[in-house]
Amino acid sequence: MRTLYHPSLNEMNLSTVLYALSDQIRLDIVKSLDENGEESCSAMEIPIPNSTLSHHYKVLRESGVTRTRLEGTQRLISLRYDDLNSRFPGVLPAVLQGLKNKKSPKSNA
Amino acid sequence: MRTLYHPSLNEMNLSTVLYALSDQIRLDIVKSLDENGEESCSAMEIPIPNSTLSHHYKVLRESGVTRTRLEGTQRLISLRYDDLNSRFPGVLPAVLQGLKNKKSPKSNA
């Protein structure tokens, strides 16, 4: 069976994790996984070509942000929330909060 | 006098800020500014060519992570800690903490 690479906690690198989170499509994927839990690649409604989407899933997985589980012909993806939060405490929660507060209040302009 | 672009709070974008923080050299600059406060470009001891360094300063400034102040022939750079923390609460503190904990404990391997 094919094995997909996932970094251990020690292999996770802060700049690599931040790079994985620095793209709006990848942030949309992370937000969806946070809200819905484990999802199959095909279930996520992200309107971009499959090949581009596969690239984004790979960047997320290889940085340690997500885990991909093969089940039959399906790829099931989940956030490695606890792993990331143990390795870089507070980074993922703050980013997820930032996604919720995406629209800045006009009063703070 | 030449004016350097700095985004307002409303113009700051999460993925752009995370991209600015996703490079090891830029993280080294951010760490140095956090530890030493405002610094002149020339005082920071980062062993890369000036042209490359200028590019990194620009990425940091245009994302909203740093402020550049011109004083005579000097460029003085500081972290926009409060601005960033008001726009994306917790992101910069968590990243700075992650830089301090860079070496992961062996016991967590």
Backbone of each chain as ProteinMPNN parsed JSONL, in Angstrom:
{"seq_chain_A": "MRTLYHPSLNEMNLSTVLYALSDQIRLDIVKSLDENGEESCSAMEIPIPNSTLSHHYKVLRESGVTRTRLEGTQRLISLRYDDLNSRFPGVLPAVLQGLKNKKSPKSNA", "coords_chain_A": {"N_chain_A": [[0.839, -1.198, 0.0], [0.438, 2.208, -0.76], [2.255, 4.72, 0.921], [1.708, 7.812, 2.45], [3.67, 10.694, 2.99], [4.03, 12.092, 6.19], [5.098, 14.598, 8.33], [6.859, 14.087, 11.45], [6.381, 15.408, 14.8], [8.844, 16.561, 15.537], [9.959, 17.01, 13.08], [8.487, 19.045, 12.043], [8.44, 22.371, 10.845], [8.589, 25.796, 11.598], [8.574, 27.942, 9.665], [7.833, 26.553, 7.387], [5.298, 25.582, 8.046], [3.96, 28.056, 8.316], [4.216, 28.942, 5.717], [2.601, 27.05, 4.429], [0.181, 27.912, 5.352], [-0.147, 30.313, 4.12], [-1.656, 30.889, 1.906], [-4.642, 31.703, 0.216], [-6.477, 29.76, -0.747], [-5.571, 27.445, 0.529], [-6.004, 28.26, 3.151], [-8.788, 28.348, 3.08], [-9.337, 25.618, 2.844], [-8.311, 24.693, 5.299], [-10.017, 26.055, 7.061], [-12.468, 24.878, 6.396], [-11.969, 22.208, 7.171], [-11.625, 22.59, 9.882], [-14.163, 23.378, 10.623], [-15.791, 21.256, 9.802], [-14.606, 18.839, 10.467], [-12.979, 15.678, 9.687], [-12.755, 15.258, 6.175], [-13.602, 14.1, 2.902], [-11.522, 14.493, 0.039], [-12.986, 14.904, -2.292], [-15.374, 15.868, -1.346], [-15.041, 18.437, -0.485], [-15.947, 21.655, -1.289], [-14.362, 23.353, -3.334], [-13.741, 25.629, -5.72], [-11.654, 25.023, -7.837], [-9.29, 23.688, -10.269], [-8.752, 20.105, -10.147], [-6.061, 19.236, -10.162], [-4.635, 21.413, -9.215], [-5.754, 21.625, -6.715], [-4.912, 19.211, -5.599], [-2.199, 19.753, -5.361], [-2.284, 21.742, -3.379], [-3.309, 20.25, -1.202], [-1.165, 18.553, -0.81], [0.908, 20.326, -0.037], [-0.129, 21.185, 2.401], [-0.251, 18.75, 3.823], [2.462, 17.871, 3.814], [3.687, 19.821, 5.3], [2.727, 19.385, 7.776], [0.311, 20.33, 8.612], [-2.066, 19.044, 7.931], [-3.578, 15.712, 7.964], [-3.631, 12.948, 5.798], [-5.689, 10.282, 5.018], [-5.938, 7.141, 3.598], [-8.701, 5.5, 2.295], [-9.998, 2.902, 0.858], [-10.811, 3.979, -2.326], [-10.868, 6.525, -1.588], [-9.612, 9.675, -0.342], [-9.159, 10.839, 2.784], [-9.186, 13.749, 4.648], [-7.812, 15.494, 7.43], [-7.431, 18.021, 9.982], [-4.345, 18.436, 11.701], [-4.66, 19.322, 14.384], [-4.083, 19.066, 17.213], [-1.43, 18.081, 17.168], [-0.078, 20.195, 15.819], [-0.6, 22.25, 17.584], [0.71, 21.407, 19.772], [3.317, 21.44, 18.915], [3.735, 24.087, 17.94], [2.545, 26.144, 19.896], [-0.551, 27.819, 19.956], [-0.407, 28.978, 17.397], [-2.023, 27.857, 15.243], [-4.703, 28.075, 16.405], [-4.837, 30.917, 16.57], [-4.654, 31.657, 13.901], [-6.964, 30.437, 12.858], [-8.856, 31.906, 14.273], [-8.325, 34.392, 13.187], [-9.274, 33.949, 10.62], [-11.963, 33.813, 11.072], [-12.471, 36.397, 11.864], [-12.241, 37.791, 9.532], [-13.243, 39.961, 8.022], [-12.479, 43.191, 8.702], [-13.387, 45.39, 11.368], [-15.046, 48.373, 10.53], [-14.752, 50.503, 12.19], [-12.228, 50.338, 13.136], [-10.597, 51.267, 11.209]], "CA_chain_A": [[0.0, 0.0, 0.0], [1.196, 3.452, -0.84], [2.241, 5.485, 2.174], [1.885, 9.24, 2.245], [4.574, 11.295, 3.984], [3.563, 13.062, 7.184], [6.221, 14.882, 9.24], [6.677, 13.922, 12.901], [6.413, 16.713, 15.482], [10.199, 17.096, 15.466], [10.282, 17.415, 11.699], [7.709, 20.228, 11.655], [9.25, 23.58, 10.808], [7.661, 26.925, 11.696], [8.41, 28.697, 8.416], [7.121, 25.682, 6.439], [3.883, 25.607, 8.451], [3.414, 29.377, 7.974], [4.089, 28.99, 4.257], [1.42, 26.261, 4.065], [-1.007, 28.687, 5.735], [-0.048, 31.662, 3.544], [-2.368, 30.925, 0.622], [-6.064, 31.809, 0.538], [-7.153, 28.472, -1.004], [-5.21, 26.522, 1.614], [-6.714, 28.711, 4.351], [-10.181, 27.912, 2.927], [-9.357, 24.181, 3.151], [-8.106, 24.571, 6.749], [-11.251, 26.531, 7.697], [-13.482, 23.852, 6.169], [-11.628, 21.058, 8.013], [-11.867, 22.983, 11.279], [-15.615, 23.445, 10.859], [-16.504, 20.014, 9.471], [-13.861, 17.626, 10.818], [-12.401, 14.949, 8.549], [-13.552, 15.346, 4.947], [-12.97, 13.516, 1.716], [-11.085, 15.516, -0.916], [-14.027, 15.18, -3.286], [-16.527, 16.527, -0.722], [-14.782, 19.858, -0.24], [-16.391, 22.429, -2.461], [-13.42, 24.44, -3.618], [-13.889, 25.72, -7.176], [-10.422, 25.135, -8.629], [-9.016, 22.394, -10.921], [-8.302, 19.041, -9.24], [-4.599, 19.131, -10.087], [-4.199, 22.508, -8.34], [-6.215, 21.265, -5.385], [-4.002, 18.161, -5.117], [-0.966, 20.427, -4.949], [-2.519, 22.406, -2.09], [-3.413, 19.198, -0.177], [0.185, 18.047, -0.57], [1.646, 21.337, 0.738], [-0.671, 21.146, 3.77], [0.142, 17.485, 4.454], [3.912, 17.764, 4.003], [4.117, 20.782, 6.332], [2.232, 18.897, 9.069], [-0.961, 20.961, 8.973], [-3.169, 18.083, 7.768], [-3.285, 14.294, 7.807], [-4.432, 12.324, 4.737], [-5.904, 8.87, 5.299], [-6.492, 6.485, 2.415], [-9.726, 4.501, 2.634], [-10.473, 2.48, -0.47], [-10.362, 4.936, -3.346], [-11.04, 7.882, -1.057], [-8.603, 10.307, 0.514], [-9.839, 11.583, 3.84], [-8.236, 14.74, 5.171], [-8.18, 16.132, 8.696], [-6.456, 18.943, 10.575], [-3.53, 17.891, 12.811], [-4.798, 20.435, 15.324], [-3.358, 18.838, 18.473], [0.003, 17.991, 16.852], [0.431, 21.535, 15.524], [-0.706, 23.086, 18.767], [1.731, 20.957, 20.698], [4.622, 21.854, 18.379], [3.781, 25.562, 17.869], [1.332, 26.497, 20.642], [-1.267, 29.072, 19.693], [-0.349, 29.474, 16.021], [-3.221, 27.476, 14.482], [-5.899, 28.734, 16.938], [-4.853, 32.342, 16.222], [-4.935, 31.758, 12.462], [-8.388, 30.112, 12.683], [-9.606, 33.063, 14.767], [-8.133, 35.437, 12.174], [-10.139, 33.646, 9.482], [-13.335, 34.158, 11.478], [-12.55, 37.871, 11.931], [-11.607, 38.226, 8.287], [-13.669, 41.336, 7.724], [-12.087, 44.042, 9.817], [-14.419, 46.363, 11.703], [-14.81, 49.688, 9.914], [-14.382, 51.451, 13.233], [-10.786, 50.23, 13.399], [-9.884, 51.598, 9.967]], "C_chain_A": [[0.878, 1.255, 0.0], [1.105, 4.212, 0.484], [2.499, 6.951, 1.865], [2.759, 9.806, 3.353], [3.828, 12.27, 4.896], [4.73, 13.343, 8.123], [5.857, 14.546, 10.681], [6.712, 15.317, 13.53], [7.789, 17.365, 15.342], [10.574, 17.596, 14.081], [9.529, 18.673, 11.282], [8.556, 21.481, 11.827], [8.319, 24.788, 10.762], [7.472, 27.649, 10.371], [7.652, 27.865, 7.378], [5.625, 25.646, 6.763], [3.252, 26.946, 8.054], [3.268, 29.52, 6.464], [2.83, 28.224, 3.814], [0.14, 27.054, 4.341], [-1.077, 30.05, 5.026], [-0.778, 31.816, 2.218], [-3.87, 30.869, 0.903], [-6.826, 30.5, 0.303], [-6.841, 27.5, 0.139], [-5.871, 26.945, 2.928], [-8.19, 28.314, 4.278], [-10.318, 26.428, 3.273], [-9.26, 23.984, 4.674], [-9.372, 24.977, 7.506], [-12.346, 25.469, 7.575], [-13.231, 22.634, 7.066], [-11.878, 21.371, 9.49], [-13.358, 22.951, 11.588], [-16.288, 22.085, 10.734], [-15.805, 18.74, 9.922], [-13.346, 16.954, 9.559], [-13.34, 14.979, 7.336], [-12.826, 14.611, 3.828], [-12.622, 14.653, 0.768], [-12.238, 15.918, -1.821], [-15.204, 15.944, -2.685], [-16.314, 18.025, -0.535], [-15.109, 20.66, -1.49], [-15.491, 23.631, -2.685], [-13.301, 24.521, -5.139], [-12.581, 25.975, -7.919], [-10.125, 23.762, -9.236], [-8.432, 21.382, -9.93], [-6.791, 18.988, -9.078], [-4.042, 20.21, -9.154], [-4.554, 22.185, -6.894], [-5.292, 20.195, -4.775], [-2.699, 18.761, -4.626], [-1.15, 21.062, -3.569], [-2.623, 21.382, -0.951], [-2.024, 18.684, 0.2], [1.0, 19.027, 0.29], [1.19, 21.308, 2.202], [-0.19, 19.895, 4.503], [1.634, 17.461, 4.77], [4.456, 18.775, 5.027], [3.706, 20.298, 7.721], [0.885, 19.47, 9.467], [-2.119, 19.958, 8.891], [-2.649, 16.645, 7.723], [-4.188, 13.771, 6.702], [-4.474, 10.83, 4.993], [-6.519, 8.268, 4.053], [-7.509, 5.448, 2.876], [-10.379, 4.091, 1.321], [-9.941, 3.445, -1.508], [-10.44, 6.375, -2.835], [-9.814, 8.363, -0.287], [-9.351, 11.159, 1.527], [-8.819, 12.478, 4.538], [-8.732, 15.32, 6.487], [-7.071, 17.077, 9.134], [-5.651, 18.214, 11.644], [-3.475, 18.954, 13.91], [-3.933, 20.226, 16.571], [-1.843, 18.754, 18.243], [0.593, 19.389, 16.661], [0.447, 22.399, 16.778], [0.284, 22.657, 19.841], [3.107, 21.452, 20.232], [4.782, 23.373, 18.383], [2.535, 26.118, 18.56], [0.742, 27.838, 20.217], [-1.303, 29.492, 18.244], [-1.647, 29.136, 15.27], [-4.497, 28.096, 15.063], [-5.972, 30.212, 16.538], [-5.175, 32.536, 14.746], [-6.418, 31.471, 12.206], [-9.259, 31.275, 13.167], [-9.518, 34.21, 13.761], [-9.021, 35.22, 10.964], [-11.593, 33.999, 9.802], [-13.54, 35.669, 11.488], [-12.079, 38.506, 10.629], [-11.975, 39.659, 7.909], [-13.332, 42.196, 8.927], [-13.193, 45.043, 10.095], [-14.065, 47.727, 11.123], [-14.302, 50.683, 10.952], [-12.894, 51.406, 13.549], [-9.947, 50.714, 12.227], [-8.789, 52.625, 10.201]], "O_chain_A": [[1.908, 1.327, 0.672], [0.035, 4.331, 1.082], [3.407, 7.283, 1.103], [2.608, 9.441, 4.519], [3.099, 13.147, 4.434], [5.306, 12.4, 8.667], [4.706, 14.694, 11.092], [7.039, 16.294, 12.857], [7.896, 18.56, 15.066], [11.404, 18.493, 13.933], [9.881, 19.303, 10.285], [9.283, 21.636, 12.808], [7.369, 24.809, 9.98], [6.341, 27.944, 9.985], [6.905, 28.421, 6.573], [4.789, 25.677, 5.861], [2.143, 26.976, 7.52], [2.319, 30.138, 5.982], [2.089, 28.682, 2.944], [-0.863, 26.886, 3.647], [-1.972, 30.847, 5.307], [-0.539, 32.777, 1.486], [-4.318, 30.078, 1.733], [-7.727, 30.166, 1.073], [-7.732, 26.821, 0.649], [-6.255, 26.095, 3.731], [-8.786, 27.977, 5.3], [-11.288, 26.022, 3.914], [-10.021, 23.215, 5.261], [-9.756, 24.322, 8.475], [-13.062, 25.195, 8.538], [-14.167, 22.091, 7.653], [-12.297, 20.499, 10.251], [-13.767, 22.548, 12.677], [-17.235, 21.785, 11.461], [-16.365, 17.654, 9.772], [-13.28, 17.57, 8.495], [-14.545, 14.757, 7.455], [-11.599, 14.517, 3.816], [-13.334, 15.654, 0.699], [-12.453, 17.1, -2.09], [-15.954, 16.596, -3.412], [-17.273, 18.79, -0.439], [-14.619, 20.383, -2.584], [-15.801, 24.755, -2.291], [-12.815, 23.586, -5.775], [-12.415, 27.016, -8.555], [-10.661, 22.761, -8.76], [-7.715, 21.749, -8.999], [-6.291, 18.724, -7.984], [-3.102, 19.963, -8.398], [-3.774, 22.431, -5.974], [-4.938, 20.262, -3.597], [-2.155, 18.338, -3.606], [-0.287, 20.939, -2.699], [-2.092, 21.608, 0.136], [-1.742, 18.414, 1.367], [1.692, 18.618, 1.222], [2.005, 21.394, 3.121], [0.227, 19.966, 5.659], [2.029, 17.074, 5.87], [5.554, 18.599, 5.554], [4.262, 20.742, 8.726], [0.363, 19.145, 10.533], [-3.048, 20.019, 9.697], [-1.468, 16.392, 7.484], [-5.373, 14.101, 6.659], [-3.438, 10.187, 5.164], [-7.49, 8.794, 3.508], [-7.217, 4.621, 3.739], [-11.193, 4.818, 0.752], [-8.737, 3.7, -1.559], [-10.119, 7.32, -3.557], [-9.089, 7.58, 0.327], [-10.082, 12.082, 1.166], [-7.75, 12.033, 4.955], [-9.919, 15.605, 6.644], [-5.922, 16.948, 8.711], [-6.219, 17.446, 12.421], [-2.405, 19.416, 14.307], [-3.148, 21.099, 16.942], [-1.065, 19.291, 19.03], [1.617, 19.731, 17.252], [1.376, 23.174, 17.008], [0.652, 23.446, 20.712], [3.95, 21.832, 21.045], [5.827, 23.892, 18.776], [1.58, 26.517, 17.894], [1.44, 28.848, 20.131], [-2.156, 30.299, 17.874], [-2.296, 30.029, 14.725], [-5.315, 28.604, 14.296], [-7.047, 30.707, 16.203], [-5.887, 33.472, 14.38], [-7.059, 32.176, 11.427], [-10.275, 31.593, 12.55], [-10.5, 34.909, 13.512], [-9.474, 36.181, 10.343], [-12.351, 34.425, 8.93], [-14.62, 36.167, 11.171], [-11.576, 39.63, 10.627], [-11.119, 40.456, 7.526], [-13.829, 41.968, 10.03], [-13.866, 45.5, 9.17], [-12.922, 48.175, 11.216], [-13.527, 51.586, 10.639], [-12.358, 52.33, 14.161], [-8.723, 50.588, 12.244], [-8.095, 53.013, 9.262]]}, "seq_chain_B": "MRTLYHPSLNEMNLSTVLYALSDQIRLDIVKSLDENGEESCSAMEIPIPNSTLSHHYKVLRESGVTRTRLEGTQRLISLRYDDLNSRFPGVLPAVLQGLKNKKSPKSNA", "coords_chain_B": {"N_chain_B": [[9.665, 64.44, -0.039], [10.354, 60.994, -0.061], [7.787, 58.581, 0.255], [7.109, 55.667, 2.036], [5.172, 52.775, 1.42], [2.771, 51.643, 3.724], [0.495, 49.298, 4.877], [-2.843, 50.037, 6.043], [-4.707, 49.037, 9.008], [-7.091, 47.88, 8.076], [-6.368, 47.173, 5.532], [-4.648, 45.106, 5.872], [-3.933, 41.688, 5.309], [-4.631, 38.338, 6.087], [-3.439, 36.029, 4.821], [-1.363, 37.239, 3.446], [0.177, 38.335, 5.507], [0.933, 35.949, 6.789], [2.409, 34.828, 4.751], [4.521, 36.657, 4.641], [5.732, 35.959, 6.992], [6.715, 33.471, 6.495], [9.265, 32.748, 5.84], [12.614, 31.886, 6.569], [14.7, 33.785, 6.848], [13.243, 36.178, 7.031], [11.864, 35.623, 9.358], [14.021, 35.614, 11.124], [14.684, 38.33, 11.059], [12.344, 39.432, 12.178], [12.451, 38.29, 14.727], [14.795, 39.486, 15.714], [13.986, 42.185, 15.734], [11.964, 42.017, 17.592], [13.396, 41.392, 19.877], [15.24, 43.489, 20.122], [13.977, 45.904, 19.641], [13.351, 48.943, 17.721], [15.456, 49.016, 14.888], [18.277, 49.924, 12.852], [18.534, 49.224, 9.37], [21.134, 48.65, 8.599], [22.305, 47.852, 10.942], [21.411, 45.361, 11.612], [22.519, 42.103, 11.881], [22.596, 40.183, 9.454], [23.588, 37.701, 7.431], [23.405, 38.056, 4.421], [23.202, 39.077, 0.922], [22.835, 42.659, 0.367], [20.83, 43.425, -1.472], [19.06, 41.292, -1.493], [18.29, 41.348, 1.137], [16.979, 43.817, 1.234], [14.762, 43.214, -0.304], [13.47, 41.394, 1.437], [12.896, 43.116, 3.61], [11.063, 44.762, 2.373], [8.92, 43.014, 1.766], [8.106, 42.398, 4.36], [7.355, 44.952, 5.304], [5.326, 45.743, 3.452], [3.365, 43.889, 3.97], [2.508, 44.579, 6.425], [3.771, 43.796, 8.698], [6.068, 45.077, 9.612], [7.306, 48.451, 10.331], [8.852, 51.005, 8.489], [11.006, 53.659, 8.995], [12.226, 56.665, 7.802], [15.236, 58.265, 8.465], [17.232, 60.786, 7.993], [19.854, 59.455, 6.208], [19.369, 56.983, 7.038], [17.487, 53.919, 7.433], [15.08, 53.019, 9.591], [13.781, 50.286, 11.277], [10.895, 48.77, 12.645], [8.853, 46.467, 14.57], [5.375, 46.093, 13.88], [3.846, 45.482, 16.217], [1.579, 45.962, 17.943], [-0.364, 46.84, 16.106], [-0.605, 44.587, 14.402], [-1.403, 42.712, 16.251], [-3.799, 43.693, 16.985], [-5.236, 43.499, 14.656], [-5.005, 40.773, 13.868], [-5.43, 38.936, 16.306], [-3.174, 37.364, 18.505], [-1.653, 35.984, 16.59], [1.012, 36.964, 15.895], [2.285, 36.94, 18.527], [2.185, 34.121, 18.995], [3.752, 33.143, 16.93], [6.223, 34.338, 17.526], [6.705, 33.074, 19.964], [6.923, 30.486, 19.014], [9.321, 30.741, 17.639], [11.079, 31.0, 19.715], [10.874, 28.521, 20.88], [12.178, 26.924, 19.102], [13.857, 24.683, 18.826], [12.756, 21.489, 19.113], [11.581, 19.585, 21.898], [13.253, 16.602, 22.685], [11.92, 14.645, 23.994], [9.39, 14.794, 23.065], [9.357, 13.642, 20.642]], "CA_chain_B": [[10.277, 63.268, 0.608], [9.791, 59.729, -0.496], [6.961, 57.934, 1.265], [7.066, 54.216, 1.886], [3.827, 52.24, 1.636], [2.45, 50.785, 4.873], [-0.953, 49.063, 4.86], [-3.635, 50.332, 7.236], [-5.208, 47.798, 9.619], [-8.099, 47.29, 7.186], [-5.725, 46.638, 4.312], [-3.845, 43.917, 6.191], [-4.567, 40.45, 4.863], [-4.025, 37.25, 6.866], [-2.536, 35.168, 4.049], [-0.173, 38.039, 3.12], [0.98, 38.401, 6.737], [1.53, 34.621, 7.009], [3.449, 34.661, 3.732], [5.688, 37.453, 5.071], [6.361, 35.255, 8.123], [6.959, 32.071, 6.11], [10.635, 32.617, 5.337], [13.485, 31.86, 7.747], [15.415, 35.067, 6.983], [12.297, 37.188, 7.533], [11.613, 35.298, 10.773], [15.199, 36.076, 11.872], [14.546, 39.792, 11.18], [11.252, 39.663, 13.126], [12.965, 37.912, 16.054], [15.75, 40.515, 16.108], [13.225, 43.405, 16.058], [11.229, 41.768, 18.836], [14.34, 41.395, 21.0], [16.03, 44.714, 20.225], [13.217, 47.114, 19.315], [13.671, 49.553, 16.423], [16.86, 48.852, 14.476], [18.578, 50.376, 11.487], [18.786, 48.105, 8.461], [22.56, 48.317, 8.547], [22.757, 47.29, 12.221], [21.016, 43.954, 11.752], [23.593, 41.254, 11.354], [22.032, 39.054, 8.718], [24.653, 37.502, 6.437], [22.969, 37.834, 3.028], [23.453, 40.295, 0.144], [21.937, 43.779, 0.661], [19.675, 43.486, -2.367], [18.128, 40.273, -1.012], [17.788, 41.833, 2.414], [16.019, 44.879, 0.909], [13.537, 42.533, -0.731], [12.788, 40.859, 2.621], [12.338, 44.251, 4.363], [9.894, 45.249, 1.63], [7.825, 42.049, 1.965], [7.634, 42.572, 5.741], [6.685, 46.257, 5.416], [4.096, 45.817, 2.646], [2.345, 43.014, 4.549], [2.058, 45.192, 7.672], [4.486, 43.232, 9.85], [7.039, 46.062, 10.122], [7.245, 49.84, 9.901], [10.165, 51.559, 8.155], [11.047, 55.094, 9.213], [13.442, 57.231, 7.208], [15.827, 59.321, 9.295], [18.452, 61.116, 7.257], [20.149, 58.404, 5.227], [19.093, 55.684, 7.667], [16.161, 53.328, 7.48], [14.888, 52.394, 10.903], [12.696, 49.318, 11.149], [10.333, 48.251, 13.902], [7.702, 45.559, 14.454], [4.061, 46.717, 14.146], [3.304, 44.456, 17.11], [0.222, 46.28, 18.407], [-1.255, 46.86, 14.934], [-0.84, 43.205, 13.97], [-2.123, 41.987, 17.291], [-5.168, 44.191, 16.987], [-5.897, 43.003, 13.431], [-5.044, 39.302, 13.911], [-5.0, 38.693, 17.689], [-2.492, 36.123, 18.88], [-0.82, 35.364, 15.546], [2.423, 37.314, 16.061], [2.826, 36.366, 19.771], [2.373, 32.664, 18.869], [4.902, 32.92, 16.039], [7.433, 34.694, 18.293], [6.916, 31.99, 20.924], [7.403, 29.353, 18.213], [10.734, 30.973, 17.315], [11.849, 30.753, 20.952], [10.845, 27.065, 21.113], [12.498, 26.359, 17.788], [14.343, 23.304, 18.999], [11.689, 20.726, 19.749], [12.09, 18.688, 22.93], [13.445, 15.227, 22.21], [10.942, 13.776, 24.649], [8.13, 14.858, 22.325], [9.601, 13.166, 19.271]], "C_chain_B": [[9.577, 61.996, 0.166], [8.964, 59.086, 0.628], [6.921, 56.441, 0.995], [5.664, 53.729, 2.203], [3.768, 51.379, 2.898], [0.95, 50.545, 4.847], [-1.607, 49.545, 6.162], [-4.121, 49.004, 7.821], [-6.184, 47.092, 8.681], [-7.499, 46.659, 5.943], [-4.928, 45.373, 4.598], [-4.635, 42.656, 5.896], [-3.857, 39.276, 5.541], [-3.043, 36.417, 6.05], [-1.259, 35.919, 3.674], [0.757, 38.159, 4.326], [1.679, 37.052, 6.971], [2.614, 34.35, 5.98], [4.72, 35.421, 4.149], [6.46, 36.731, 6.18], [6.834, 33.848, 7.757], [8.371, 31.816, 5.594], [11.602, 32.747, 6.516], [14.251, 33.166, 7.945], [14.477, 36.13, 7.556], [11.94, 36.903, 8.993], [12.786, 35.738, 11.639], [15.124, 37.59, 12.095], [13.498, 40.118, 12.246], [11.714, 39.37, 14.557], [13.915, 38.998, 16.58], [15.013, 41.802, 16.507], [12.459, 43.233, 17.361], [12.164, 41.876, 20.034], [14.979, 42.765, 21.22], [15.239, 45.998, 20.002], [13.66, 47.662, 17.97], [15.162, 49.441, 16.115], [17.073, 49.469, 13.101], [18.898, 49.146, 10.649], [20.236, 47.652, 8.564], [23.053, 47.65, 9.83], [22.426, 45.81, 12.356], [22.039, 43.047, 11.09], [23.027, 40.009, 10.698], [22.925, 38.833, 7.494], [24.131, 37.126, 5.052], [23.183, 39.132, 2.265], [22.408, 41.377, 0.427], [20.691, 43.796, -0.199], [18.607, 42.477, -1.928], [17.473, 40.729, 0.278], [16.73, 42.925, 2.179], [14.686, 44.278, 0.481], [12.763, 42.03, 0.484], [12.163, 41.984, 3.458], [11.057, 44.747, 3.695], [8.686, 44.325, 1.835], [7.229, 42.221, 3.368], [6.834, 43.871, 5.875], [5.351, 46.257, 4.679], [2.995, 44.888, 3.156], [1.766, 43.632, 5.827], [2.806, 44.69, 8.893], [5.455, 44.261, 10.459], [6.73, 47.477, 9.633], [8.662, 50.291, 9.599], [10.085, 53.07, 8.248], [12.348, 55.601, 8.612], [13.954, 58.337, 8.13], [17.182, 59.648, 8.691], [18.687, 60.041, 6.208], [19.845, 57.013, 5.798], [17.66, 55.232, 7.48], [16.043, 52.597, 8.808], [13.63, 51.525, 10.846], [12.215, 48.875, 12.517], [9.169, 47.316, 13.593], [6.42, 46.354, 14.672], [3.275, 45.757, 15.05], [1.848, 44.737, 17.473], [-0.774, 46.289, 17.249], [-1.621, 45.437, 14.524], [-1.691, 42.453, 14.98], [-3.557, 42.477, 17.427], [-5.92, 43.615, 15.787], [-6.053, 41.485, 13.452], [-4.553, 38.841, 15.292], [-4.324, 37.337, 17.86], [-1.538, 35.565, 17.848], [0.667, 35.674, 15.791], [3.001, 36.787, 17.388], [3.095, 34.863, 19.644], [3.574, 32.354, 17.978], [6.205, 33.232, 16.779], [7.748, 33.616, 19.323], [7.466, 30.758, 20.205], [8.869, 29.489, 17.849], [11.614, 30.694, 18.53], [11.951, 29.257, 21.228], [11.316, 26.306, 19.883], [12.983, 24.92, 17.872], [13.279, 22.521, 19.74], [12.283, 19.793, 20.786], [12.161, 17.25, 22.416], [12.361, 14.313, 22.762], [9.612, 13.779, 23.925], [8.223, 14.233, 20.941], [8.587, 12.114, 18.865]], "O_chain_B": [[8.354, 61.95, 0.04], [9.381, 59.052, 1.785], [6.721, 56.008, -0.14], [5.033, 54.209, 3.145], [4.607, 50.503, 3.108], [0.187, 51.51, 4.8], [-1.01, 49.473, 7.235], [-3.961, 47.958, 7.192], [-6.123, 45.875, 8.505], [-8.06, 45.722, 5.374], [-4.569, 44.644, 3.673], [-5.828, 42.56, 6.186], [-2.628, 39.223, 5.567], [-1.942, 36.125, 6.515], [-0.189, 35.316, 3.592], [1.978, 38.093, 4.184], [2.862, 37.011, 7.307], [3.624, 33.719, 6.29], [5.834, 34.911, 4.03], [7.678, 36.87, 6.294], [7.304, 33.111, 8.624], [8.636, 30.783, 4.98], [11.429, 33.62, 7.367], [14.435, 33.609, 9.079], [14.857, 36.889, 8.448], [11.736, 37.831, 9.775], [12.584, 36.186, 12.767], [15.456, 38.081, 13.174], [13.724, 40.966, 13.109], [11.4, 40.118, 15.483], [13.844, 39.379, 17.749], [15.369, 42.438, 17.499], [12.318, 44.176, 18.139], [11.778, 42.39, 21.084], [15.231, 43.162, 22.357], [15.792, 47.087, 20.162], [14.267, 46.95, 17.17], [16.012, 49.729, 16.958], [16.152, 49.525, 12.286], [19.452, 48.163, 11.14], [20.537, 46.459, 8.61], [24.078, 46.969, 9.828], [23.073, 45.088, 13.115], [22.377, 43.199, 9.916], [22.98, 38.933, 11.294], [23.002, 39.696, 6.619], [24.377, 36.023, 4.565], [23.333, 40.187, 2.881], [21.245, 41.071, 0.693], [19.61, 44.141, 0.279], [17.411, 42.762, -1.981], [16.278, 40.533, 0.495], [15.701, 42.946, 2.855], [13.62, 44.769, 0.855], [11.548, 42.209, 0.565], [11.047, 41.841, 3.957], [10.091, 45.106, 4.368], [7.568, 44.794, 2.05], [6.011, 42.193, 3.544], [5.765, 43.887, 6.486], [4.348, 46.723, 5.22], [1.825, 45.07, 2.819], [0.675, 43.263, 6.263], [2.512, 45.11, 10.013], [5.636, 44.304, 11.676], [5.998, 47.675, 8.663], [9.581, 49.997, 10.363], [9.205, 53.692, 7.653], [13.423, 55.058, 8.865], [13.203, 59.229, 8.525], [18.148, 58.902, 8.847], [17.8, 59.754, 5.405], [20.039, 56.0, 5.127], [16.74, 56.044, 7.382], [16.807, 51.678, 9.103], [12.564, 51.972, 10.424], [13.009, 48.635, 13.427], [8.581, 47.362, 12.513], [6.374, 47.207, 15.558], [2.193, 45.289, 14.696], [0.987, 43.868, 17.333], [-1.896, 45.803, 17.389], [-2.793, 45.118, 14.324], [-2.572, 41.67, 14.624], [-4.423, 41.759, 17.927], [-7.1, 43.282, 15.891], [-7.11, 40.965, 13.095], [-3.409, 38.409, 15.436], [-4.834, 36.307, 17.42], [-0.685, 34.745, 18.188], [1.484, 34.759, 15.883], [4.102, 36.237, 17.386], [4.118, 34.378, 20.127], [4.322, 31.413, 18.241], [7.176, 32.482, 16.674], [8.912, 33.279, 19.538], [8.355, 30.074, 20.713], [9.587, 28.493, 17.756], [12.742, 30.216, 18.401], [12.962, 28.775, 21.738], [10.899, 25.171, 19.651], [12.572, 24.059, 17.094], [12.938, 22.855, 20.874], [13.374, 19.26, 20.583], [11.225, 16.758, 21.786], [11.937, 13.354, 22.118], [8.79, 12.886, 24.129], [7.273, 14.292, 20.16], [8.641, 11.604, 17.746]]}, "name": "protein", "num_of_chains": 2, "seq": "MRTLYHPSLNEMNLSTVLYALSDQIRLDIVKSLDENGEESCSAMEIPIPNSTLSHHYKVLRESGVTRTRLEGTQRLISLRYDDLNSRFPGVLPAVLQGLKNKKSPKSNAMRTLYHPSLNEMNLSTVLYALSDQIRLDIVKSLDENGEESCSAMEIPIPNSTLSHHYKVLRESGVTRTRLEGTQRLISLRYDDLNSRFPGVLPAVLQGLKNKKSPKSNA"}
